[in-house]
Amino acid sequence: MTTKLSTITFATLILYIIFSFTSCDKKNSTPELVYTLSPSVGSTFTEFHINVNESRDDEDNANELQFRFDWEDDGVWERDWSFETNHLNTYESEGNYSIRIEIKDTDGKTTSATETLTVTNSHNLIPAHSPFGYNVGINYETRTVGRNNRNIVDDLDLITKHFKLIKTFHAAAVGTSTPSIPIIDPDLIIVIDYMVAHKDEQLELAMGTNNNVLGIFPAAGEQWAPGLMTNKSYTDKFVQMIISSFGSKENVINIVKTIMLGNEIDGNKPAPTDPHYHDFYANWVPQSFENLKESMYDAGLGNIPITTIIANYPQGKPVLNDSVQTSVTRYINHNWSSTWNSGNPFVMFNMYTLGESTDFGFVIKYFTNLDNIFNDSPGVFVGETGYTAEYGVENQVKVVKQIFSWLEGQYQNNKLTIPLFVFMAFDRPDKAKYQKKMGIFSDDNNNKPIGLKTNIEVPTWVGEKKK
């Protein structure tokens, strides 16, 4: 009896030991917290978004994981434990914020992380003076670029319901038999006629020239040549072409608020290895600038500022060597006419989010850095920014919303914003990849404009005259 009892007790003990070791070998790992925050910088009108749906755990299913969020990392959890993986937050005050995010598995094990963001209304970017009567404008490509049945008047009827300030790209026609005698671009003249006919709407035009006014792209086997405006005779004719197209000097003065020499001239230039690279930024651009300035003054249009558009201005430390971006910007700043924009120079700069990223905070940082580099002279105007729906329709809506949220933060303070042109009015199907669907307006299969794209909104104040 005793022997039998001892055998049972021993067997029980062995089973207990086996069970104990098996239990000890069972490990429960901590959950892995994976999150995205967008944007990294915004205004007091920006919705900051955290997504944690890529988080995982070795033992639990994703839908069993819980999360909580402390949007100011102050110990107060604005969102306590829940299974929700998407969270939005806005901030009432500007400043730098730290966010704490925490994940918990079914065993109670947790992992936490912190992230930072910046809330700024960017009031420092609002210039003391702007030639425009409106805070925000839109870029409009007058040429078809795949919208072969488009009607410019129909386009403008829709655009001007939201925007009264329009930026165009081509002043003179190309491919004419005598390029030294400028002829108004046939598509631009429709825009001009429309604006003159709708004077009561107080429409304004930021008019860009062709890039060949600065430098002429070479044919195969040839070299770059000086642009058309390096010849004063051409700029005299160009100005008379403008006056004739508008019907009078008065119309030009009332409608044209700036003339931009070329577009993204640091991309439309000789290569740095080209023998004419230095000539382009040190001679051709300054000559064109001075010739047009003098011709405008002689014609009684000396109050209309002349500037240009830069695609990628170098960031970080000051650039010691000359380049198109730095030299041309510096030249315009130093040779600005006292009759232009109350003597306050400005240059337009273009910038977009990085690739398919929807973080408009990158763009805000870019323009803030430029303003710091220039110390307010020249003023930083936004020639282009936007997003292509080729990266997703919902992503375009997200970025456009961030743009106007950023501007809203500025506008609510004193009804002024950084001058900004949204890119683009309509999609351009024949453009290069990732430039096809930048438009914020939609059209039908016959390219007849319909309205703003679904879920894109433009604040009503965009079309209201500044007070």
Summary of the structure (lengths in Angstrom):
residues: 467
radius of gyration: 29.6
end to end distance: 106.2
largest distance: 126.0
contacts: 1512
relative contact order: 0.13
helix: 34%
strand: 21%
